[in-house]
């Protein structure tokens, strides 16, 4: 059987695979082989579960023998590749063992790739196969949504005249004056959980992905809507983003439990922080960029040295998932909120709690504006907390579903000298609030 597959592969490869006119495109590990490994092999041969002691989660691991000692990917013509033998043999030994066999076309690709030298065409052979796959061109979203999507991310444009909200595989931009649709930016991940403008206001970082499957950050030229780069690809969705004050760096929090720090000029990762044991739900820099804080579903909140990533403090007082975090202006204290329905204020040094405020619902990502803190809550309210007194100073009511996110206007609306606040809810509603009197300036369902 193996001989017949190999002969068929050679014929098919010469006749059609990757051909265009008289040219033959070489089989690519990134484009052709990695997706097969991700879809059909990694569930049983990954870092957490390695049947037979064999892993395929990276190119480097793919080349290493398992417990049998057989060469998985042969580099010499007279050698047999155990990997190829196992995907083409009879059912008693065939892999995948518990799923459908690979298709003839997939086997052709693998055979042709091995015959051509089994080369790696990515940048890092130790990187997960899910991350070496080239960025996809996503399908266009529907022209008209049948239902609203939860507003999990929103931000004002740099001039304060527009609001950007998440959509389905897109960003949707609205006019703040009349809540009218302005334009749509396509080709982003299925779900968007974080938006952050670069300090120059020209590039919008989009944290997105498909839950449980993949995540990434797409850098968008805001004026044109063009995708400038795709960076920080992860095995699960990106949940938050934060540009470091005074430095060309972007911190990225993901559901794969890591924090990545990226140089936005070179687009290279500077460091990865793997201190949490579960989703990293929120991150925040100190005002001077010296410290970085993180919140996690593992029930902890942490503070790191911004330059080295060294863990400085770990707070475990919530006893439940932590959803939001912020470092206060003095760099000595942190506020965090989560599923225990409480806001905790604690010292970085010693990680001891100094104050606690009940917020009436599960708190989400925190927004700090000067001496005030805004807490989106699952009880449909957006709360303003006075950090000087540790008391709720304003309650913004009007949403009818969980409030998931909030952002502050960088400039002012109308004649007010106080920036407005916008919030987004699970039912797809966006509200713009006048902080002076807690009145709603605009409210609409952000559904194209």
KEKEMAR-524517 format. One record per residue (C-alpha): residue in three letters; x, y, z. Coordinates in steps of 0.5 Angstrom, whole numbers, padded with zeros to 4 digits. Layout:
! residues N
+------+-------+-------+-------+
: type :     x :     y :     z :
+------+-------+-------+-------+
:  ala :     X :     Y :     Z :
...
+------+-------+-------+-------+
This chain:
! residues 448
+------+-------+-------+-------+
: type :     x :     y :     z :
+------+-------+-------+-------+
:  unk :  0000 :  0000 :  0000 :
:  unk :  0006 :  0005 :  0002 :
:  unk :  0009 :  0004 : -0005 :
:  unk :  0002 :  0005 : -0009 :
:  unk :  0001 :  0012 : -0005 :
:  unk :  0008 :  0014 : -0006 :
:  unk :  0008 :  0012 : -0014 :
:  unk :  0001 :  0016 : -0014 :
:  unk :  0004 :  0022 : -0010 :
:  unk :  0010 :  0023 : -0015 :
:  unk :  0005 :  0022 : -0021 :
:  unk :  0000 :  0027 : -0018 :
:  unk :  0006 :  0032 : -0016 :
:  unk :  0009 :  0032 : -0023 :
:  unk :  0002 :  0033 : -0026 :
:  unk : -0001 :  0038 : -0022 :
:  unk :  0000 :  0039 : -0015 :
:  unk :  0002 :  0047 : -0014 :
:  unk :  0003 :  0048 : -0021 :
:  unk :  0002 :  0054 : -0025 :
:  unk :  0003 :  0054 : -0032 :
:  unk :  0010 :  0050 : -0033 :
:  unk :  0012 :  0052 : -0026 :
:  unk :  0011 :  0048 : -0020 :
:  unk :  0010 :  0051 : -0013 :
:  unk :  0014 :  0047 : -0008 :
:  unk :  0010 :  0044 : -0002 :
:  unk :  0011 :  0049 :  0004 :
:  unk :  0011 :  0046 :  0011 :
:  unk :  0007 :  0053 :  0013 :
:  unk :  0002 :  0053 :  0008 :
:  unk :  0001 :  0046 :  0007 :
:  unk :  0004 :  0041 :  0012 :
:  unk :  0002 :  0045 :  0019 :
:  unk : -0005 :  0045 :  0018 :
:  unk : -0006 :  0038 :  0017 :
:  unk : -0002 :  0037 :  0023 :
:  unk : -0006 :  0042 :  0027 :
:  unk : -0013 :  0039 :  0024 :
:  unk : -0011 :  0031 :  0024 :
:  unk : -0005 :  0030 :  0029 :
:  unk : -0004 :  0034 :  0034 :
:  unk : -0010 :  0032 :  0039 :
:  unk : -0006 :  0026 :  0040 :
:  unk :  0001 :  0028 :  0039 :
:  unk :  0002 :  0035 :  0042 :
:  unk :  0005 :  0037 :  0048 :
:  unk :  0000 :  0035 :  0053 :
:  unk : -0002 :  0028 :  0050 :
:  unk :  0004 :  0025 :  0046 :
:  unk :  0002 :  0018 :  0044 :
:  unk :  0008 :  0013 :  0043 :
:  unk :  0012 :  0019 :  0046 :
:  unk :  0012 :  0022 :  0039 :
:  unk :  0010 :  0030 :  0038 :
:  unk :  0008 :  0034 :  0032 :
:  unk :  0007 :  0040 :  0035 :
:  unk :  0013 :  0044 :  0032 :
:  unk :  0017 :  0042 :  0026 :
:  unk :  0023 :  0040 :  0031 :
:  unk :  0019 :  0035 :  0035 :
:  unk :  0016 :  0032 :  0028 :
:  unk :  0023 :  0030 :  0027 :
:  unk :  0025 :  0027 :  0033 :
:  unk :  0023 :  0019 :  0034 :
:  unk :  0018 :  0017 :  0039 :
:  unk :  0018 :  0011 :  0044 :
:  unk :  0019 :  0006 :  0038 :
:  unk :  0026 :  0010 :  0036 :
:  unk :  0024 :  0009 :  0028 :
:  unk :  0026 :  0015 :  0024 :
:  unk :  0019 :  0019 :  0023 :
:  unk :  0022 :  0024 :  0017 :
:  unk :  0027 :  0021 :  0013 :
:  unk :  0032 :  0025 :  0010 :
:  unk :  0036 :  0020 :  0006 :
:  unk :  0032 :  0017 :  0000 :
:  unk :  0034 :  0010 :  0002 :
:  unk :  0030 :  0011 :  0009 :
:  unk :  0023 :  0010 :  0011 :
:  unk :  0019 :  0015 :  0014 :
:  unk :  0015 :  0012 :  0020 :
:  unk :  0011 :  0018 :  0020 :
:  unk :  0009 :  0017 :  0012 :
:  unk :  0008 :  0009 :  0013 :
:  unk :  0003 :  0010 :  0019 :
:  unk : -0001 :  0015 :  0015 :
:  unk : -0001 :  0010 :  0009 :
:  unk : -0001 :  0003 :  0012 :
:  unk : -0007 : -0002 :  0014 :
:  unk : -0012 :  0000 :  0019 :
:  unk : -0009 : -0004 :  0025 :
:  unk : -0003 :  0001 :  0025 :
:  unk : -0006 :  0007 :  0021 :
:  unk : -0006 :  0014 :  0024 :
:  unk : -0010 :  0018 :  0026 :
:  unk : -0012 :  0012 :  0030 :
:  unk : -0019 :  0014 :  0032 :
:  unk : -0021 :  0019 :  0026 :
:  unk : -0022 :  0019 :  0019 :
:  unk : -0015 :  0017 :  0015 :
:  unk : -0012 :  0023 :  0011 :
:  unk : -0014 :  0024 :  0004 :
:  unk : -0010 :  0022 : -0002 :
:  unk : -0009 :  0029 : -0003 :
:  unk : -0006 :  0030 :  0004 :
:  unk : -0002 :  0024 :  0003 :
:  unk :  0001 :  0027 : -0003 :
:  unk :  0003 :  0033 :  0000 :
:  unk :  0006 :  0030 :  0006 :
:  unk :  0010 :  0025 :  0001 :
:  unk :  0012 :  0031 : -0004 :
:  unk :  0015 :  0035 :  0002 :
:  unk :  0019 :  0029 :  0005 :
:  unk :  0021 :  0027 : -0002 :
:  unk :  0024 :  0035 : -0003 :
:  unk :  0028 :  0034 :  0003 :
:  unk :  0022 :  0036 :  0009 :
:  unk :  0025 :  0043 :  0009 :
:  unk :  0022 :  0048 :  0014 :
:  unk :  0020 :  0055 :  0011 :
:  unk :  0018 :  0059 :  0017 :
:  unk :  0022 :  0063 :  0022 :
:  unk :  0022 :  0059 :  0028 :
:  unk :  0022 :  0051 :  0027 :
:  unk :  0021 :  0051 :  0035 :
:  unk :  0014 :  0055 :  0034 :
:  unk :  0008 :  0051 :  0035 :
:  unk :  0005 :  0049 :  0028 :
:  unk : -0001 :  0053 :  0029 :
:  unk :  0003 :  0059 :  0029 :
:  unk :  0007 :  0058 :  0023 :
:  unk :  0001 :  0057 :  0019 :
:  unk :  0001 :  0064 :  0014 :
:  unk : -0005 :  0069 :  0016 :
:  unk : -0011 :  0067 :  0013 :
:  unk : -0015 :  0072 :  0009 :
:  unk : -0022 :  0072 :  0013 :
:  unk : -0029 :  0072 :  0009 :
:  unk : -0033 :  0078 :  0009 :
:  unk : -0038 :  0079 :  0014 :
:  unk : -0045 :  0079 :  0012 :
:  unk : -0048 :  0086 :  0009 :
:  unk : -0053 :  0086 :  0015 :
:  unk : -0053 :  0082 :  0021 :
:  unk : -0059 :  0078 :  0023 :
:  unk : -0057 :  0079 :  0031 :
:  unk : -0053 :  0084 :  0034 :
:  unk : -0046 :  0081 :  0037 :
:  unk : -0044 :  0082 :  0044 :
:  unk : -0040 :  0089 :  0045 :
:  unk : -0033 :  0086 :  0048 :
:  unk : -0029 :  0092 :  0045 :
:  unk : -0030 :  0099 :  0043 :
:  unk : -0025 :  0105 :  0043 :
:  unk : -0026 :  0112 :  0041 :
:  unk : -0022 :  0115 :  0035 :
:  unk : -0016 :  0119 :  0036 :
:  unk : -0020 :  0125 :  0035 :
:  unk : -0026 :  0123 :  0039 :
:  unk : -0031 :  0124 :  0033 :
:  unk : -0032 :  0116 :  0032 :
:  unk : -0033 :  0110 :  0036 :
:  unk : -0030 :  0103 :  0034 :
:  unk : -0033 :  0097 :  0036 :
:  unk : -0032 :  0090 :  0035 :
:  unk : -0037 :  0086 :  0029 :
:  unk : -0036 :  0079 :  0026 :
:  unk : -0030 :  0078 :  0023 :
:  unk : -0030 :  0086 :  0022 :
:  unk : -0029 :  0093 :  0026 :
:  unk : -0035 :  0097 :  0025 :
:  unk : -0034 :  0105 :  0026 :
:  unk : -0040 :  0110 :  0028 :
:  unk : -0041 :  0117 :  0029 :
:  unk : -0041 :  0119 :  0036 :
:  unk : -0046 :  0125 :  0034 :
:  unk : -0051 :  0121 :  0031 :
:  unk : -0049 :  0114 :  0032 :
:  unk : -0049 :  0113 :  0024 :
:  unk : -0045 :  0108 :  0021 :
:  unk : -0039 :  0111 :  0018 :
:  unk : -0035 :  0105 :  0015 :
:  unk : -0033 :  0098 :  0016 :
:  unk : -0026 :  0095 :  0017 :
:  unk : -0026 :  0087 :  0014 :
:  unk : -0021 :  0082 :  0015 :
:  unk : -0020 :  0081 :  0022 :
:  unk : -0021 :  0075 :  0027 :
:  unk : -0028 :  0072 :  0028 :
:  unk : -0029 :  0075 :  0035 :
:  unk : -0025 :  0082 :  0037 :
:  unk : -0024 :  0082 :  0045 :
:  unk : -0019 :  0088 :  0045 :
:  unk : -0017 :  0095 :  0041 :
:  unk : -0012 :  0100 :  0042 :
:  unk : -0009 :  0106 :  0038 :
:  unk : -0002 :  0107 :  0038 :
:  unk :  0001 :  0113 :  0041 :
:  unk :  0001 :  0116 :  0034 :
:  unk : -0006 :  0115 :  0033 :
:  unk : -0005 :  0112 :  0026 :
:  unk : -0005 :  0104 :  0028 :
:  unk : -0010 :  0101 :  0031 :
:  unk : -0008 :  0094 :  0034 :
:  unk : -0014 :  0089 :  0034 :
:  unk : -0014 :  0083 :  0039 :
:  unk : -0018 :  0077 :  0036 :
:  unk : -0019 :  0070 :  0035 :
:  unk : -0023 :  0064 :  0035 :
:  unk : -0024 :  0061 :  0042 :
:  unk : -0021 :  0055 :  0043 :
:  unk : -0017 :  0055 :  0036 :
:  unk : -0013 :  0061 :  0035 :
:  unk : -0011 :  0068 :  0037 :
:  unk : -0007 :  0074 :  0034 :
:  unk : -0006 :  0081 :  0034 :
:  unk : -0008 :  0085 :  0027 :
:  unk : -0005 :  0092 :  0026 :
:  unk : -0009 :  0096 :  0022 :
:  unk : -0008 :  0103 :  0018 :
:  unk : -0014 :  0106 :  0021 :
:  unk : -0015 :  0111 :  0015 :
:  unk : -0015 :  0106 :  0010 :
:  unk : -0017 :  0100 :  0014 :
:  unk : -0011 :  0096 :  0011 :
:  unk : -0008 :  0090 :  0015 :
:  unk : -0001 :  0092 :  0016 :
:  unk :  0002 :  0086 :  0020 :
:  unk : -0001 :  0080 :  0024 :
:  unk :  0003 :  0079 :  0030 :
:  unk :  0003 :  0075 :  0036 :
:  unk : -0001 :  0069 :  0034 :
:  unk : -0003 :  0065 :  0040 :
:  unk : -0007 :  0058 :  0040 :
:  unk : -0013 :  0062 :  0044 :
:  unk : -0016 :  0068 :  0043 :
:  unk : -0012 :  0075 :  0045 :
:  unk : -0016 :  0078 :  0051 :
:  unk : -0013 :  0085 :  0052 :
:  unk : -0008 :  0090 :  0049 :
:  unk : -0004 :  0096 :  0052 :
:  unk :  0001 :  0100 :  0049 :
:  unk :  0007 :  0102 :  0054 :
:  unk :  0008 :  0109 :  0056 :
:  unk :  0014 :  0112 :  0053 :
:  unk :  0016 :  0106 :  0049 :
:  unk :  0015 :  0103 :  0043 :
:  unk :  0012 :  0096 :  0046 :
:  unk :  0005 :  0093 :  0046 :
:  unk :  0003 :  0088 :  0051 :
:  unk : -0001 :  0082 :  0049 :
:  unk : -0006 :  0078 :  0054 :
:  unk : -0008 :  0072 :  0051 :
:  unk : -0013 :  0066 :  0053 :
:  unk : -0007 :  0061 :  0053 :
:  unk : -0005 :  0064 :  0060 :
:  unk :  0001 :  0068 :  0057 :
:  unk :  0003 :  0075 :  0056 :
:  unk :  0007 :  0077 :  0050 :
:  unk :  0011 :  0084 :  0050 :
:  unk :  0012 :  0086 :  0042 :
:  unk :  0017 :  0091 :  0039 :
:  unk :  0012 :  0095 :  0035 :
:  unk :  0018 :  0097 :  0030 :
:  unk :  0021 :  0091 :  0029 :
:  unk :  0015 :  0087 :  0030 :
:  unk :  0019 :  0082 :  0034 :
:  unk :  0017 :  0079 :  0041 :
:  unk :  0021 :  0082 :  0046 :
:  unk :  0019 :  0077 :  0052 :
:  unk :  0014 :  0072 :  0054 :
:  unk :  0011 :  0072 :  0061 :
:  unk :  0008 :  0065 :  0063 :
:  unk :  0006 :  0067 :  0070 :
:  unk : -0001 :  0065 :  0070 :
:  unk : -0004 :  0058 :  0070 :
:  unk : -0011 :  0060 :  0066 :
:  unk : -0013 :  0066 :  0061 :
:  unk : -0010 :  0073 :  0062 :
:  unk : -0016 :  0077 :  0062 :
:  unk : -0014 :  0084 :  0063 :
:  unk : -0007 :  0088 :  0063 :
:  unk : -0005 :  0095 :  0065 :
:  unk :  0002 :  0099 :  0065 :
:  unk :  0003 :  0104 :  0070 :
:  unk :  0003 :  0111 :  0068 :
:  unk :  0010 :  0111 :  0067 :
:  unk :  0011 :  0104 :  0064 :
:  unk :  0015 :  0102 :  0069 :
:  unk :  0011 :  0096 :  0072 :
:  unk :  0006 :  0092 :  0068 :
:  unk :  0000 :  0089 :  0072 :
:  unk : -0005 :  0083 :  0070 :
:  unk : -0011 :  0079 :  0072 :
:  unk : -0013 :  0072 :  0070 :
:  unk : -0018 :  0067 :  0071 :
:  unk : -0014 :  0063 :  0075 :
:  unk : -0016 :  0068 :  0081 :
:  unk : -0010 :  0072 :  0081 :
:  unk : -0007 :  0079 :  0080 :
:  unk :  0000 :  0080 :  0079 :
:  unk :  0005 :  0086 :  0078 :
:  unk :  0012 :  0085 :  0074 :
:  unk :  0018 :  0089 :  0072 :
:  unk :  0016 :  0092 :  0066 :
:  unk :  0023 :  0092 :  0063 :
:  unk :  0025 :  0085 :  0065 :
:  unk :  0018 :  0081 :  0066 :
:  unk :  0020 :  0080 :  0073 :
:  unk :  0015 :  0078 :  0078 :
:  unk :  0014 :  0083 :  0083 :
:  unk :  0007 :  0081 :  0087 :
:  unk :  0002 :  0076 :  0086 :
:  unk : -0005 :  0078 :  0090 :
:  unk : -0010 :  0072 :  0091 :
:  unk : -0015 :  0076 :  0095 :
:  unk : -0021 :  0075 :  0090 :
:  unk : -0022 :  0067 :  0091 :
:  unk : -0025 :  0068 :  0084 :
:  unk : -0023 :  0069 :  0077 :
:  unk : -0020 :  0076 :  0076 :
:  unk : -0023 :  0080 :  0070 :
:  unk : -0020 :  0087 :  0071 :
:  unk : -0014 :  0091 :  0073 :
:  unk : -0011 :  0098 :  0074 :
:  unk : -0004 :  0100 :  0077 :
:  unk : -0005 :  0107 :  0081 :
:  unk : -0002 :  0113 :  0079 :
:  unk :  0003 :  0112 :  0085 :
:  unk :  0006 :  0106 :  0082 :
:  unk :  0005 :  0103 :  0089 :
:  unk : -0002 :  0100 :  0089 :
:  unk : -0007 :  0096 :  0085 :
:  unk : -0014 :  0096 :  0084 :
:  unk : -0017 :  0089 :  0081 :
:  unk : -0024 :  0087 :  0080 :
:  unk : -0027 :  0080 :  0078 :
:  unk : -0033 :  0074 :  0079 :
:  unk : -0033 :  0076 :  0087 :
:  unk : -0037 :  0082 :  0085 :
:  unk : -0032 :  0086 :  0089 :
:  unk : -0026 :  0091 :  0087 :
:  unk : -0020 :  0090 :  0091 :
:  unk : -0015 :  0095 :  0093 :
:  unk : -0008 :  0093 :  0095 :
:  unk : -0001 :  0094 :  0096 :
:  unk :  0004 :  0092 :  0091 :
:  unk :  0009 :  0091 :  0096 :
:  unk :  0007 :  0085 :  0100 :
:  unk :  0000 :  0084 :  0096 :
:  unk : -0004 :  0086 :  0102 :
:  unk : -0011 :  0089 :  0101 :
:  unk : -0012 :  0096 :  0104 :
:  unk : -0019 :  0097 :  0101 :
:  unk : -0025 :  0093 :  0099 :
:  unk : -0032 :  0096 :  0095 :
:  unk : -0038 :  0092 :  0093 :
:  unk : -0040 :  0093 :  0086 :
:  unk : -0046 :  0089 :  0086 :
:  unk : -0044 :  0084 :  0080 :
:  unk : -0038 :  0081 :  0076 :
:  unk : -0033 :  0087 :  0074 :
:  unk : -0030 :  0087 :  0068 :
:  unk : -0024 :  0091 :  0065 :
:  unk : -0023 :  0097 :  0069 :
:  unk : -0022 :  0104 :  0066 :
:  unk : -0018 :  0109 :  0070 :
:  unk : -0019 :  0116 :  0068 :
:  unk : -0015 :  0121 :  0073 :
:  unk : -0017 :  0120 :  0080 :
:  unk : -0023 :  0116 :  0078 :
:  unk : -0024 :  0109 :  0076 :
:  unk : -0030 :  0106 :  0072 :
:  unk : -0032 :  0099 :  0073 :
:  unk : -0037 :  0095 :  0068 :
:  unk : -0041 :  0090 :  0071 :
:  unk : -0046 :  0084 :  0070 :
:  unk : -0051 :  0088 :  0074 :
:  unk : -0052 :  0092 :  0068 :
:  unk : -0049 :  0098 :  0071 :
:  unk : -0043 :  0102 :  0070 :
:  unk : -0040 :  0105 :  0076 :
:  unk : -0035 :  0111 :  0077 :
:  unk : -0031 :  0110 :  0083 :
:  unk : -0027 :  0116 :  0087 :
:  unk : -0020 :  0113 :  0088 :
:  unk : -0019 :  0118 :  0094 :
:  unk : -0025 :  0116 :  0098 :
:  unk : -0026 :  0109 :  0095 :
:  unk : -0033 :  0110 :  0094 :
:  unk : -0038 :  0109 :  0089 :
:  unk : -0039 :  0117 :  0086 :
:  unk : -0043 :  0116 :  0080 :
:  unk : -0048 :  0110 :  0078 :
:  unk : -0049 :  0110 :  0070 :
:  unk : -0056 :  0106 :  0069 :
:  unk : -0059 :  0105 :  0062 :
:  unk : -0056 :  0098 :  0059 :
:  unk : -0061 :  0092 :  0060 :
:  unk : -0055 :  0087 :  0059 :
:  unk : -0048 :  0086 :  0062 :
:  unk : -0044 :  0092 :  0061 :
:  unk : -0037 :  0088 :  0058 :
:  unk : -0033 :  0094 :  0057 :
:  unk : -0032 :  0102 :  0057 :
:  unk : -0027 :  0107 :  0054 :
:  unk : -0026 :  0114 :  0055 :
:  unk : -0026 :  0120 :  0050 :
:  unk : -0019 :  0123 :  0048 :
:  unk : -0023 :  0130 :  0047 :
:  unk : -0029 :  0133 :  0049 :
:  unk : -0036 :  0133 :  0046 :
:  unk : -0040 :  0139 :  0045 :
:  unk : -0038 :  0144 :  0050 :
:  unk : -0037 :  0140 :  0055 :
:  unk : -0030 :  0140 :  0058 :
:  unk : -0031 :  0133 :  0061 :
:  unk : -0029 :  0127 :  0056 :
:  unk : -0035 :  0123 :  0055 :
:  unk : -0035 :  0115 :  0057 :
:  unk : -0037 :  0110 :  0052 :
:  unk : -0040 :  0103 :  0054 :
:  unk : -0042 :  0097 :  0051 :
:  unk : -0046 :  0091 :  0053 :
:  unk : -0047 :  0084 :  0052 :
:  unk : -0054 :  0085 :  0048 :
:  unk : -0050 :  0089 :  0043 :
:  unk : -0052 :  0096 :  0045 :
:  unk : -0047 :  0102 :  0046 :
:  unk : -0048 :  0108 :  0050 :
:  unk : -0044 :  0115 :  0050 :
:  unk : -0045 :  0118 :  0057 :
:  unk : -0044 :  0125 :  0060 :
:  unk : -0040 :  0124 :  0066 :
:  unk : -0042 :  0131 :  0068 :
:  unk : -0050 :  0129 :  0070 :
:  unk : -0049 :  0121 :  0068 :
:  unk : -0054 :  0122 :  0062 :
:  unk : -0054 :  0118 :  0056 :
:  unk : -0052 :  0122 :  0050 :
:  unk : -0053 :  0117 :  0045 :
:  unk : -0055 :  0110 :  0045 :
:  unk : -0056 :  0105 :  0040 :
:  unk : -0055 :  0097 :  0038 :
:  unk : -0048 :  0097 :  0034 :
:  unk : -0051 :  0092 :  0029 :
:  unk : -0050 :  0094 :  0021 :
+------+-------+-------+-------+
